[in-house]
């Protein structure tokens, strides 16, 4: 009797783990990676280039340039975090299912 109830609890836990991993994977893919790769990183580099050109011409201070660089680096860190979160979600999903996901290396 205790073995059956443990098996049932493990089945519910496994199902819940799978559901959470799948939701995390979907959110990580659809929201995080696409947003950063397609829009945010490209848009974040533009102000850095503008401030860099202004600095070269003497129209912006070193502080302005460093601030633009910091902002761009923070955006890159967020993009890397999104990629990391996606990979963790893939791993969790593969652990929950015991299979490699199609299309994954």
N, C-alpha and C positions, 0 to 999 in steps of 0.2 A: 504494500500500500504506500509506504513512504517513497519507494523507488518511483512509482507511478506519479506521485505528486511532485517529486523532484524533476522528473522528466517533463511534466506539464509546465512547471515553472520555468525550466530551461527553454522550452519551446516558446513560451510567451516572451521571455527575455530576448531570445534570438530573433523573434519576429519584430519586437520593438527596436532592437538594435539595428536590424535591417532597415526598418522604416526611417529611423533617424538618420542613418548613414545615407540612404537614398535621397532624403530631403536635403541634407547637407551637400551632397554631391551636385544635385540639381541647382541649388542656390549658388554654390560656388562656381559652377560652370556658367550659368545664364547671367548672373548679376556681376560677379566679381571679375572673372577673367575677360569677358567680352568688353565690359565697360572700360577697364584699364587698358587693355590692348588696343582697342579701336578708337577710343576717344580721349581719355584722360591723359595718357602719356604724351600723345601728340600735342594736345592743347597745352599741357604743362611746359613743354619745351619752348613754345613760342615766346612767352614773356622772358625766359632766360636768354634767348637769342637777342631779343630787342634790348634788354638791359645790357647785355654784353656788348652790342654794337654802340649803345649810348655811352658806355664806360670808355670804350676805345676812343670815342670822339670827345671825351671830357664832359659829357652832358649828364652822366650819372656817377655817383660816388662808389667807392669800393664797398661801402656798407650796402648800397642798393644791389650791387652785383652779388655779394655774399648772401643777401637775403633771397634773391631770386634763385641762386644755386641751392640754398637750403630748402626752399619750397619745392623745387624740382626733385631733389633727393628724397624728400618726404613722400612725394608722389610715387617715386620708384620703389620705395620701401613698402608702401601700401600695395603696389602691384605685385611685388614679390610675396607679400603676405597672402594675397588672394591666390596666387599660384600654389603656395604651400598649403593653404586650407583646402584647395581643390585636391591636391595629391593625398592629403590625409583622408579626405572623404572617400577617394577611390580606394585607398588601403582599407578603410573601415568596411566599405561595402564588399570588397573582395574577401575580407576576413569573415564577414557575416554570412556570405554565400558559399565560401569555400571555392570560389572560381575566379579566374581572371576575367575582367570585363572585356567585351569585344572592342577592338580598336585601341586597346591600351598596350603599351610596351611591356 
